[in-house]
Amino acid sequence: MGFLDDATEQEVELNKALRGYILRALARGNNGALLVRQIVNAMMADNLIVTPDISKHLKYLQDGGYIEFTDRRVTAYTAYSKDAVIQLTKKGTDLVEDTIQDGGINV
């Protein structure tokens, strides 16, 4: 990533790490599912985030087919306020188990 400045490169690496954290948390959850608030609370307790807004990470994972919301009316941007449940998909499980790769996620 030589074309990015140091601050941008650090942000990119943090984003990859946060996405991986979400997937690993789901993999440990009951049937591959957790409440968004459970994930947010764990991330805040681990000092990974300072605000509960993980919508851009959820959107990335949803767009990649790695997660889905159990309630079809929920979006990545309303998941926290609606206390939504996130489910790991088959593709998400494959990523966690290192069967497939995604350069945008550090699992």
C-alpha positions as CSV (number, residue, x, y, z in Angstrom):
1,M,0.0,0.0,0.0
2,G,2.8,2.4,-0.8
3,F,0.5,4.9,-2.4
4,L,-1.4,5.8,0.8
5,D,-0.1,8.1,3.5
6,D,0.5,6.6,7.0
7,A,-2.8,7.8,8.5
8,T,-4.9,6.4,5.7
9,E,-3.0,3.1,5.7
10,Q,-3.6,2.8,9.4
11,E,-7.3,3.4,8.9
12,V,-7.5,0.8,6.2
13,E,-5.8,-1.8,8.4
14,L,-8.2,-0.9,11.3
15,N,-11.2,-1.3,9.0
16,K,-9.9,-4.7,7.9
17,A,-9.4,-5.7,11.6
18,L,-12.8,-4.6,12.7
19,R,-14.5,-6.5,9.9
20,G,-12.6,-9.6,10.9
21,Y,-13.5,-9.1,14.6
22,I,-17.2,-9.0,13.7
23,L,-17.0,-12.2,11.7
24,R,-15.0,-14.0,14.4
25,A,-17.5,-12.9,17.0
26,L,-20.4,-14.2,14.9
27,A,-18.6,-17.5,14.4
28,R,-18.4,-17.9,18.2
29,G,-22.1,-16.9,18.6
30,N,-25.1,-19.2,19.0
31,N,-25.6,-20.7,15.6
32,G,-23.4,-18.1,14.0
33,A,-25.7,-15.2,15.2
34,L,-25.4,-12.3,17.7
35,L,-27.2,-9.1,18.5
36,V,-25.5,-6.1,17.0
37,R,-25.4,-4.6,20.5
38,Q,-23.5,-7.6,21.8
39,I,-20.8,-7.1,19.1
40,V,-20.7,-3.3,19.6
41,N,-20.4,-3.7,23.4
42,A,-17.5,-6.2,23.0
43,M,-15.7,-3.9,20.5
44,M,-16.1,-1.0,22.9
45,A,-14.9,-3.1,25.9
46,D,-11.8,-4.1,23.9
47,N,-11.2,-0.4,23.0
48,L,-11.5,-1.0,19.3
49,I,-14.2,1.6,18.7
50,V,-15.3,4.7,20.7
51,T,-18.8,5.1,19.2
52,P,-21.4,2.4,18.6
53,D,-21.6,3.1,14.8
54,I,-20.3,0.1,13.0
55,S,-22.7,0.5,10.0
56,K,-20.0,0.9,7.4
57,H,-18.4,-2.4,8.5
58,L,-21.8,-4.1,8.5
59,K,-22.6,-2.8,5.1
60,Y,-19.2,-4.0,3.7
61,L,-19.9,-7.5,5.2
62,Q,-23.5,-7.6,4.0
63,D,-22.5,-6.4,0.5
64,G,-19.9,-9.2,0.4
65,G,-22.5,-11.8,1.3
66,Y,-20.7,-12.7,4.6
67,I,-23.6,-11.6,6.9
68,E,-27.3,-11.2,6.8
69,F,-29.9,-9.6,9.1
70,T,-32.5,-12.0,10.4
71,D,-35.1,-9.2,10.0
72,R,-35.4,-8.2,6.3
73,R,-36.5,-4.7,7.3
74,V,-33.2,-4.0,9.0
75,T,-30.3,-2.4,7.1
76,A,-26.7,-1.9,8.1
77,Y,-27.6,1.7,9.1
78,T,-30.5,0.8,11.3
79,A,-29.2,-2.4,12.9
80,Y,-27.9,-0.8,16.1
81,S,-31.1,1.2,16.8
82,K,-33.3,-1.8,16.0
83,D,-31.1,-4.1,18.1
84,A,-30.9,-6.4,15.1
85,V,-29.6,-10.0,15.0
86,I,-26.8,-10.6,12.5
87,Q,-26.4,-14.1,11.1
88,L,-23.2,-15.5,9.6
89,T,-23.8,-16.8,6.0
90,K,-22.2,-19.9,4.4
91,K,-19.8,-17.5,2.6
92,G,-19.0,-15.8,5.9
93,T,-18.2,-19.2,7.5
94,D,-16.0,-20.1,4.6
95,L,-14.1,-16.8,5.1
96,V,-13.6,-17.5,8.8
97,E,-12.5,-21.0,8.1
98,D,-10.0,-19.7,5.6
99,T,-11.6,-21.6,2.7
100,I,-11.9,-18.3,0.7
101,Q,-10.0,-15.0,1.0
102,D,-11.0,-11.3,1.0
103,G,-8.3,-8.7,1.0
104,G,-10.6,-6.3,2.8
105,I,-11.0,-8.4,5.9
106,N,-8.3,-9.7,8.4
107,V,-9.8,-12.8,9.8
